Amino acid sequence: MPDNTQQFASDNYSGICPEAWAAMDRANRGHERAYGDDQWTQQAADHFRRLFETDCEVFFAFNGTAANSLALASLCQSFHSVICSETAHVETDECGAPEFFSNGSKLLTARTHEGKLTPESIREIALKRQDIHYPKPRVVTLTQATEVGTVYRPDELEAISATCKELGLHLHMDGARFTNACAFLGCSPAELTWKAGVDVLCFGGTKNGMAVGEAILFFNHELARDFDYRCKQAGQLASKMRFLSAPWVGLLEDGAWLRHGTHANHCAQLLASLVSDLSGVELMFPVEANGVFLQMPEAALEALRNKGWRFYTFIGSGGARFMCSWDTEEARVRALAADIRAIIEA
């Protein structure tokens, strides 16, 4: 029998939330036009425009790799470079896709503080060399919430945006967990994007209760020119597009997107609070979104695995990441915390 017990390895482990499922069911009744020329795709785009308080251009892709890579490719040419953090998903987990879709634009990694880029680290890379032999910096990409679970505040984004404008750079946001950032800060989506100077956002749906699908929002219409052709060429134009867009309607029409993000964040805070007093367990980063990064002895991590827990350890020796989801049960969080306590105190 398959083991479908809730785990903490990734928020990708979770299933489809009821709101997205119900919207897909509604979209499945009868026939609709193909390739995005349908009512669901229009409704989803309109929901995004209302949510972000602006007339943005909206596109849909199957996954985050395609969304990020195509968005970055639209912002630069092959001789340009993209400045990112050393832990950025585009750098470590997208198999060269940003370089592939841009025909060779180079990723340049910058120093971070708690996973976040700073104006100083961006300026350091952008001004490192300015001769014709070096790929010309053109884009800054940042992740909200970051790969280590921290969140950029509006003033941090504004400072980065000002630096980008000073240096002639576009600003892209990988928002795989954008919902969790909004929930943590209590800020509106507009305050964390275009009002702070973000040009393009890739808004993640998969990690917030959808089966598949990301939205790409261009706040600068000029930057979106011919982006629909990029999507088609890259195999991202769904023939039955309504099944990518309808789940967004389910998430956005009554605020489910934010409720689910708030719940996931709450579960992460609960886990952190239940183990923070343990000697031998250390929080590696502030718990601001839906991830908890713990440092503990390797023997303790192995003991947790032997008890059936699944988690990622890609952040160095003794470091473990525990991700909470829209459907994480508090009882399961408490069970994990109890096992961590029992192992550490044994």
C-alpha positions in Angstrom: 0.0 0.0 0.0 1.4 3.5 -0.8 2.3 5.7 2.2 0.4 9.0 1.9 1.2 10.2 5.4 1.8 13.9 5.6 5.5 14.7 5.4 7.7 17.8 5.6 10.2 17.3 2.8 8.5 19.7 0.5 5.3 21.7 0.0 5.1 20.0 -3.4 4.1 16.8 -1.5 0.7 18.2 -0.7 -2.4 17.5 -2.8 -4.8 19.9 -4.5 -6.8 22.3 -2.3 -10.6 22.1 -2.4 -11.0 25.5 -4.0 -8.7 24.7 -6.9 -10.3 21.2 -7.3 -13.8 22.7 -7.4 -12.8 25.3 -10.0 -11.3 22.6 -12.2 -14.5 20.6 -11.8 -16.6 23.6 -12.9 -14.3 24.2 -15.9 -14.7 20.6 -16.9 -18.4 21.0 -17.6 -19.0 21.3 -21.3 -16.8 22.7 -24.1 -14.6 25.8 -24.0 -12.4 27.5 -26.6 -8.7 26.3 -26.7 -5.3 27.9 -26.2 -6.4 30.5 -23.6 -9.3 32.0 -25.5 -11.7 30.9 -22.8 -13.7 32.5 -20.0 -11.6 30.9 -17.2 -8.3 32.3 -18.5 -9.9 35.7 -18.8 -11.4 35.4 -15.3 -8.1 34.4 -13.8 -6.3 37.3 -15.4 -8.9 39.7 -14.2 -8.6 38.4 -10.7 -4.9 39.0 -10.8 -5.4 42.6 -12.0 -7.8 43.3 -9.2 -5.6 41.6 -6.6 -2.5 43.6 -7.7 -4.5 46.8 -8.3 -3.0 47.3 -11.7 -3.5 46.5 -15.4 -0.7 43.9 -15.6 -0.1 41.4 -18.4 -0.8 37.8 -17.2 0.4 34.6 -18.7 0.3 31.0 -17.5 2.9 28.3 -17.5 3.1 24.7 -16.4 5.8 25.1 -13.8 8.2 27.4 -12.0 11.2 26.5 -14.1 9.5 27.5 -17.3 8.0 30.6 -15.7 11.3 31.9 -14.3 13.3 31.0 -17.3 11.0 32.5 -19.9 10.5 35.6 -17.8 14.2 36.2 -17.5 14.8 35.4 -21.2 12.3 38.2 -22.0 14.4 40.7 -20.0 17.8 40.1 -21.5 19.7 39.0 -24.6 22.3 36.2 -24.9 25.2 38.6 -24.1 23.6 39.8 -20.9 23.9 38.5 -17.4 21.4 37.9 -14.5 22.4 38.7 -10.9 21.0 36.3 -8.4 21.8 35.0 -4.9 24.1 32.0 -4.5 21.1 30.0 -3.2 18.7 31.1 -5.9 16.5 28.4 -7.4 17.4 29.6 -10.9 21.1 28.9 -10.0 20.9 25.6 -8.1 17.7 23.8 -9.3 16.7 24.7 -12.8 19.2 22.6 -14.8 20.5 25.5 -16.8 17.0 26.4 -18.1 17.5 30.2 -17.6 20.6 30.1 -19.7 19.0 27.8 -22.3 15.9 29.9 -22.9 17.9 33.1 -23.1 20.4 31.5 -25.5 23.2 31.9 -23.1 22.7 34.7 -20.6 25.0 34.1 -17.7 23.9 33.9 -14.1 26.2 35.9 -11.7 25.9 35.0 -8.0 26.0 37.7 -5.3 26.5 37.5 -1.6 23.4 37.4 0.6 22.4 38.1 4.2 20.0 35.4 5.4 19.3 34.4 1.8 18.5 38.0 0.7 20.3 40.1 -1.8 21.3 43.6 -0.8 21.9 46.8 -2.8 25.5 46.5 -1.9 25.9 42.9 -3.1 24.1 43.8 -6.3 26.3 46.8 -6.9 29.4 44.8 -6.2 28.6 42.3 -9.0 27.1 44.8 -11.4 30.2 47.0 -11.3 32.8 44.3 -11.0 33.7 44.6 -14.6 32.3 46.8 -17.4 34.4 45.9 -20.3 33.1 44.3 -23.5 34.7 40.9 -22.6 32.3 40.4 -19.7 28.5 39.6 -19.9 26.7 42.8 -19.3 24.5 42.8 -16.2 20.9 43.4 -17.2 18.5 41.7 -14.7 18.4 41.1 -10.9 16.3 38.2 -9.8 15.3 37.7 -6.2 13.1 35.0 -4.5 10.2 35.9 -2.3 10.1 34.2 0.2 13.8 33.2 -0.2 15.1 29.7 -0.5 16.0 29.8 3.2 12.5 31.0 4.3 13.2 34.6 4.9 11.1 37.5 3.5 12.0 40.7 1.8 10.3 43.7 3.4 8.9 46.5 1.2 11.7 48.9 2.1 14.3 46.3 1.2 12.6 45.8 -2.2 12.4 49.5 -2.7 16.2 49.9 -2.0 17.0 47.1 -4.4 14.7 48.6 -7.1 16.4 52.0 -6.7 19.8 50.3 -7.2 18.5 48.5 -10.3 17.2 51.8 -11.7 20.6 53.4 -11.0 22.4 50.6 -12.8 19.9 50.1 -15.7 18.8 46.7 -14.5 15.3 45.1 -14.6 14.0 43.5 -11.4 12.4 40.0 -11.6 10.8 38.2 -8.6 10.6 34.4 -8.3 7.4 34.1 -6.2 7.2 30.4 -5.8 6.1 31.2 -2.2 5.0 34.7 -2.7 1.7 33.9 -0.9 3.7 33.0 2.3 5.5 36.3 2.1 2.3 38.3 1.8 0.8 36.3 4.7 3.8 36.9 6.9 4.1 40.6 6.3 0.4 41.4 6.1 1.2 43.5 3.0 -0.8 43.6 -0.2 0.6 41.9 -3.3 0.9 45.4 -4.9 3.1 46.6 -2.0 5.5 43.7 -2.5 5.7 44.0 -6.3 5.2 46.9 -8.7 4.7 49.5 -5.9 8.2 48.5 -4.7 9.7 48.5 -8.2 9.4 44.9 -9.4 9.0 44.6 -13.1 7.9 40.9 -13.4 6.6 38.4 -10.9 6.4 34.6 -11.3 3.5 33.8 -8.9 3.6 30.2 -7.6 0.4 28.2 -7.5 1.8 24.6 -7.2 3.1 25.1 -3.6 -0.1 26.8 -2.5 -2.6 24.0 -3.4 -2.7 23.7 -7.1 -1.8 20.6 -9.1 0.3 22.4 -11.6 0.6 25.9 -12.9 2.4 29.3 -12.3 1.3 32.8 -13.4 3.7 35.3 -14.9 2.7 38.9 -14.3 4.4 41.8 -16.2 3.8 45.1 -14.6 5.6 46.8 -17.5 3.6 46.1 -20.6 6.5 46.8 -22.9 8.5 44.0 -21.3 5.7 41.5 -22.2 5.9 42.1 -25.9 5.7 38.8 -27.8 5.8 36.8 -24.5 2.9 34.7 -25.7 5.2 33.5 -28.6 7.9 32.6 -26.1 5.4 30.5 -24.2 4.3 28.7 -27.4 7.8 28.0 -28.6 8.8 26.6 -25.2 5.8 24.2 -25.1 4.0 26.2 -22.4 0.9 27.1 -24.3 -1.7 24.6 -23.0 -4.3 23.6 -25.6 -6.8 23.2 -22.8 -5.6 26.3 -21.0 -8.7 26.5 -18.8 -7.3 23.7 -16.6 -4.2 25.8 -15.9 -6.2 29.0 -15.3 -9.4 27.8 -13.6 -7.6 26.7 -10.4 -6.4 30.3 -10.0 -9.9 31.4 -10.1 -10.7 29.0 -7.2 -7.7 30.3 -5.2 -8.2 34.1 -5.9 -12.0 34.6 -6.0 -12.5 34.4 -2.2 -9.1 34.8 -0.7 -8.2 31.1 -0.4 -4.7 31.8 -1.6 -3.9 33.9 1.5 -5.7 31.6 3.9 -3.6 28.7 2.8 -0.4 30.6 3.0 -1.3 31.9 6.5 -2.0 28.3 7.6 1.3 27.0 6.3 3.2 29.8 8.0 1.4 29.1 11.2 2.4 25.5 11.2 6.0 26.4 10.6 5.9 28.8 13.5 4.4 26.1 15.6 7.1 23.6 14.8 9.8 26.2 15.5 8.3 27.1 18.9 8.0 23.4 19.9 11.7 22.7 19.4 13.5 26.0 19.9 14.3 25.3 23.6 16.1 22.1 22.8 19.9 22.0 23.5 21.5 20.7 20.3 18.8 22.1 18.0 19.4 25.5 16.4 17.3 27.5 14.1 19.5 28.3 11.1 17.4 31.1 9.8 14.4 33.2 11.0 11.1 31.4 10.5 9.2 33.9 8.4 7.4 31.8 5.8 6.4 28.1 5.7 9.9 26.6 6.2 11.9 25.7 9.3 15.6 25.1 8.9 17.1 23.2 11.8 20.7 22.4 12.7 21.1 19.2 14.7 23.5 16.3 15.0 23.7 14.0 12.0 22.9 11.1 14.3 19.6 12.8 15.2 18.7 13.3 11.6 19.3 9.7 10.8 17.2 8.7 13.8 14.4 10.9 12.4 14.6 9.2 9.1 14.5 5.8 10.8 11.2 6.9 12.3 9.8 7.5 8.9 10.2 11.2 8.6 11.1 12.7 5.2 13.0 16.0 4.9 15.7 17.6 2.8 19.3 18.1 3.9 20.8 20.1 1.0 22.0 23.0 3.2 25.1 21.6 4.7 26.1 19.1 7.3 23.6 18.8 10.1 21.1 21.1 8.4 17.6 20.0 7.7 14.6 21.8 6.0 11.0 21.1 7.1 8.3 22.6 4.9 4.7 23.1 5.9 1.8 23.2 3.4 -1.7 24.4 2.9 -3.0 21.1 4.3 -0.5 20.5 7.1 -2.2 19.2 10.2 -1.2 20.6 13.6 -1.2 17.1 15.1 1.4 16.0 12.5 3.5 19.0 13.4 3.3 18.1 17.1 4.2 14.5 16.3 7.3 15.6 14.4 8.3 17.9 17.2 7.8 15.2 19.8 10.1 12.8 17.9 12.8 15.5 17.6 12.5 16.1 21.3 12.7 12.4 22.2 15.7 11.8 20.0 17.6 14.9 21.2 16.9 14.2 24.9 17.6 10.4 24.7 
